[in-house]
Every structure is written in structure tokens, then in C-alpha cells.
Amino acid sequence: MITPSDFSEQYESLINRPVLAKAADFQRQERLTHVIFAQQFDRDMLNHLCSTASMIRQISRHRQGQDFLTGLLSHKRAMLYFTQASTRTFLSFMAACQILGMTCNEIRDPTTSSEFKGESPLDSMRMFSSYFDVVIMRSNMAKFAESCAYLMNELASQGRRSVPVVNAGSGADEHPTQALLDIYTIQRTFEFSSQKDNARQSRFDTLRRRYPELNKGLENKTYGFCGDVGRGRTVRSLTTLLALWPGVRFNFIYPNYDKLAPYADMLTRLEEAGVGIEHSHSLPDVINRLDMLYMTRIQHEHDTDADRRFFETFDAAQFTLYPELLSKMREYCPILHPFPRNQEIPFEIDSDPRAMYFRQARNGMWIRAALLAHLFDVDGKIGAFHQKNYGA
């Protein structure tokens, strides 16, 4: 049985540094070489990636644009190395590769690879780098993606073949590309635009009459995170990015149980960034004060016997978005969920215009295509094509 210590010890001194000290190892000048942490992104880069994603989605609506996009990286090959269960992340990354013309291969079951025979995952990674131009990976082993990035850097320093590593979920660490699609979804939602907008009246004008303090953009908003806040890597990554905007406030809504509470290191980092933080143990009590609601499932796959005893008695209704709560929500408040969901969002909610989670999943395809375009330095070509054909 291979454990994280089998490979992380090799890079222990590098792994144990502060994240911001490590981020410089994963970029060259202003361009990322590996994507491992949410803290690698600043506001300028996020805005650029979101803008590129919007250009890709517009270009892809027409055959000429599709042909342009598929020609950008048709000479590149991607390995999707997903040894932890995934639906949306895997499929959206595959779709993103296909939008840009990349050939994809996959390993989703380690029992079908030489790891079943005892091969080190780091050896597997080096093999992948021999055949492919990028490795997009998801693992239940913490620090594995980071270790692989150090391996690639080591090879590059020796003049050997090295390829970008993209963390598509690494243990309980982070899920940076999920945070990217979340930011992209929130950004588009908080444009408050409508196809019915005209010179005399816009949706934003209508909302401002009811909510005079409302502003466009991500700043000065209250973001609610409900459910398994402590064990959810998506919450860790998204709050890291949202904290880049001024005036944001986070309301963490979770059962009164230590393992489900936000971890101390995350709270310290957010407080140092100037984020206002509130804790709640009942969604109905706070739902009318939120500008965005991010629902998450309880991750029972991590439960111990003590956890299971707690869940036999806790009141799930306090952390479920029942249809009757919709009338208490603000008219513009988007509902997001990283999926999969269990019972925390009933199917009846899906038809509400504030339910953004299926759009959120689709947005993953566009923003991940933008990220790959950035890694391979073709985002400038996308911008030039868009300006030439859609600039007017």
C-alpha cells in the first residue's frame, strides 16, 4: 500500500515552506508553470483567465471559431491522471482539452497501471511526462500534486523533459481549479445583466431600487458557506480567492461539531487578509443576509465512529435549502454547489433562477480551457482572434 510519506519525504523541506514562498517555484515571470494552490492566483490573473474563458465561449459558438480553437494545441497531448473518483472535474477538463484540440488519454483506476505492481507514483508521473505535454491529476493523497511539480522542476533543472502539473484535487489540501470556475460563475452572476436590458432600463437598475447598497462585482459582498465547511477543500480554495476582493464577509454555516468547523489556519489567513467572519449553526437564521450561498454536502466518506454517532443526532434541516427558504433569500443571491449533492438541495430548487450549480459546472469547461491556454501561452492568440472578429 503506497502512502503519501513514500514520496513526500523526498521533497519534505520544500513542502514544509509557507505557501507564498512556494508559489514562486511554480511560475516563470508572469506565467504559471504548474497549478497547485489557489494562492498562486492574484486578481489580475483571475480577471485575465475569466476574460479569456468568456472569449473562448463566444468564439466556440461558430464553426470558424471552433476551427481556430481546435488548431491552437492540436500538437499537444494531455494525460488525465484521476485516481480519485470524479465526474465533473474529469469531464470538464477533457472537454477543455478537446476545445483546444488536444489529444487526451486517461488513467482512472491505478489497478490497471504498473502502480498495481508496486511502482512508485512518482515513477508513474515521470513516465507520463515522457509521453504527454501536461498532466492533469486528481488524487486522494495529500501533497502528491505538489510533489509531482517539484519532480518536474528537478527534471527541468537537469535539462530533462518536464511538463506542467495541474492539481485537479489533491487529498484534503486544495482544489484550485474548482475555485477558478466558482469565481468565474460568481463574476458573471454579479454583472447583473439581462438579455432584456436596454438604454432606459437594466436588471441592475431594478435591483438597485430594492437593494440600494448593491454594487456590481465581487467586492463588498457577504458570502455564505453551508455544510461540511471544515473538510471541504473547495471551500478552502474559494475563500482564498474571494479574500482578494475588498470588503468581503464570510458566514460559515455548519453543524456545531469541531470537524465540520473551518480550520484554524484558514481562519487566521482570512482574518489577516481583512475578511469579516461570522459563524452560524442554522441556515434559516442567516439566509436573508447573504449575497451568495455556497452549499456543500456532508462528506461522510471521512467519518469515524465518533462522527457517525454525532450524525445520528444532528438536525440536518438546519443545513438544508428547503423551497420555503427561497422567499427569505435576496432576489439576486446565486446558489452554488461544487457537487455531488446529497439531500442538502432538493430537486425542486433546480428551477429557481438563482440556482447556478449546473451553469457553474458548465463554466468549469470554459475556465479550464482558459487555464490550459495560459499554461501553453496561446491566450494571446485567443485575445487577438476575438478582437479581430468580435471587437465591434
Beta strands, then each sheet from edge to edge (+ up, - down):
strand 1: 27-28
strand 2: 31-32
strand 3: 77-82
strand 4: 103-107
strand 5: 134-139
strand 6: 165-170
strand 7: 222-226
strand 8: 249-253
strand 9: 276-280
strand 10: 292-295
strand 11: 335-336
sheet 1: 1+ 2-
sheet 2: 4+ 3+ 5+ 6+
sheet 3: 9+ 8+ 7+ 10+ 11+
end
